[in-house]
Amino acid sequence: MAQQQPTVRAYLNTAQVPVGGRFALNVEIAGAQGADSNPVPPDLAGIARFLSAGTQTSVRMSNGQTSRSLTYQYWYQALAEGSFEIPSVAVTVGGRTLQTEPLPLAVSDAPAPGAQAGAAPTTVGPKDFFVEARADAAQVYENQAVVVEYRLFSRVDVTYASITTQPGTEGFWAEDLSTGGVSTAVRDGLQYATQAIRRMALFATGPGRRTLGPLGVDATATMPRPRSQDPFADLMSLSSVFGSQVPVSALSESLEIEVLPLPREGRPASFGGHVGTLGATASVDKARVEADEAVTFRLTLSGTGNMRSLASPNIAFPAEFEVFPPEVADDLSEGAEGLRGSRTYEYVLVPRAAGNLVLPAVEVAYFDPGRHAYRLARTEPVEIAVAAREGEAPGTPTRTSAAVESLRDEIRFIHTGDPQLRRRDRSFLAAAPFWIVLLAPAAAVAGAAAARRRRDRLEGDVSYARTRRARRVAKKRLARARALAPGDSRDFHAEVAGALLGFVADKLNIAEAGFERGEAGRVAEEKGVRPQTLERLFASLDHCDRERFAPTAEGGRSHEELLRQAAELMDDFAQELES
Amino acid sequence: MKGVLRKLVGVVVAAVGTAGPAGALPTQSEDFRQGNALYEQGDYEGAAAAYSAVLQAGFESAALYFNLGNAHYRLGRLGPAVLNYERAARIEPGNDDVRANLALVNGRLTDRIEPLARFWLLAALDWWLALWPQGAAEYAAAGCYLLFGAALSLSLWRRPRGARKALRGTAWATGVATVALAGTLAAKEAGWGQPEEAVVMAEEARAVSAPSDDGLTLFTIHEGTKVRIDRRSADWAEIVLADGRVGWLNATALEAI
């Protein structure tokens, strides 16, 4: 495809229009895909009124060359009679700004042609295709519903109507409504096919003047070809059968809505902002329950207005109930005044104490714009009989425990008791009590040892030493006796007797020489030795004496047996003596 | 014999009377109470001054440091608050209030340092030292030692009969306990297992790689952060963060605990 230099051309569909007639200013851009930005239609204030804008693309092929052109079409309605010049239009294409030529236009005061009722128009004019914007009120309160409708009127066959410009709804809570089907209507004696293309219920969020922008529509109109003089031309042309396709567009007027603030005086405390009408009902699913059994409390608010943004009601449930957050269900439908319907709050309540409990009346305030006054919707109080659970006294709260929630972190308070101050630079090593504590037990131990020693000395070292030595000496003598055993039986028995005698004398601290049995027995018995032990002792000594002086041939006990008995005897003697 | 004992008791009573642990501190105790009163009235500056006067007189206690830390915290001085809480913790590591406030203030500091795990033996020592409130170990050690002395004296003095076995057992048990508690006290006193530590007092301090102004900056730490001091060189200190990072800090930015 050859690179073409883009060109811009402006032309009028007619050079002459009657007053009130419509004309189109076409801006054609050739050799380019389109303008960098949409050209600005000239302001023909005082000459004509801007109606609508549209675009048309055409692709033409000749000799294998494709040429493409884009045409912006601006429809105006002539207002004043006279000869005018339509100023040039600036178009930026490919970074360059091109100017179209100014165009002459003659407006005559002859009436517009082709305005007969019923006759289909041959060209699409502003009376053939337009959008009408209508609000059901020009003055509303905050949050009061205003229904805005954009309705398309057409006298031509229209396909593919699409909305190109949406009215901005800033400052409003918008709820789209259904648009309904096509119907017919008569306007100024002309018959139109008409359909609402957008309907909204609007709720202003604050007071003041609000402007709703225009709504724009683009469509394709099918135009019947005017009957030509040449019947063959008609036959040859397909467009005589299907008509010609013409892009049309229309823009509605803007709407002005004044929003009034809600009056301050007489506003109830329970007013949550609802404007419209409201009714309230309350019910419970069970009027008699047991403690800890769930009850569903249903509050239904029904009416008109902005039901969807209804504020949750404040219900003062009695403290005996544990209340769970409500489930909210809406049942809304469209009405002539916008939205109507109901909202249901379902609270699950668990009574934690028995008794006849009353759910208080719920009050919801709203503003009635029809009466210009605040009103109240009230429910009746609901009574619930709660029976105590088995085995529980009525009125016993059975509240479940919950974790303690920390609200903030804060340092702990200062210590106010005895500060227990002590010197910083001196350790306890330097304190007198430390040394006293350290030395006192040492002194006590030393003193005790000294006292013990002194007492021992006073009581006589000899007896103490003998007592402690007795066993050792006796053992030595028994060992010597064992060494003698195989030889002379006489010496052996003398040694055993000596050992026993020495042991007892040492233990009792009496002289071994001149040992007298009666004396020893008395002293031993005084010191706790049992008479049987003494008897055994004396028996052993007798045996030894017998063997020494009158040995029986192989009679009596064996040597080993005697040694064992002697050792046993000493053990028993010592034990009985000490206990 | 009786005369000796009487003399000994006389000496002990006289010594305790003249040099008790409180050492007669009416002025300092009064200052402390004055500080508490000012604190309760919301005069934290005045309270801090009163507590500091007690410190300047040469006395200290966990409660004193704790209250001074609280006053500094109320005045928004996080560094001194941490320093005084840490000093209180040195004296009484197991004190619940001190631990709580220290944790709270540490949560508000600029630096958040993940500490390394402590060697288990040192952790066990910490636990043992923290078990004893201020003064308790001293009294327990003294009690055990006195009991030990009494048991030993009695077992020596009494005739070798009867309760001697029980006395010997008591002497053994109290002797072992005395050694353990005396060891604890010595560890507390000498600071075994407690390295030299300091708190950053400057709003921001640069830790450098060498003890000079030319050292490369390794990291910056902020007011209230506790560091361990490993060694000192002139007016520089080699610090170790709780996460093990090492750097040199100008000692003027630090205050030893």
Interface residues (C-beta under 8 A of the other chain):
Chain A: D409 E410 I411 R412 F413 I414 H415 T416 G417 D418 P419 Q420 L421 R422 R423 R424 D425 S427 F428 L429 A431 A432 P433 W435 I436 V437 L438 A440 P441 A442 A443 A444 V445 G447 A448 A449 A451 R452 E578
Chain B: M1 V4 L5 L8 V11 V12 A15 V16 T18 A19 G20 P21 A22 G23 L25 Q28 S29 F32 N36 Y39 V54 L55 G58 F59 E60 S61 A62 A63 L64 F66 N67 N70 A71 Y73 D97 A100 N101 L104 V105 G107 Q134 G135 E138 A142 Y145 L146 F148 G149 A150 L152 S153 L154 L156 W157 R161 L185 E189
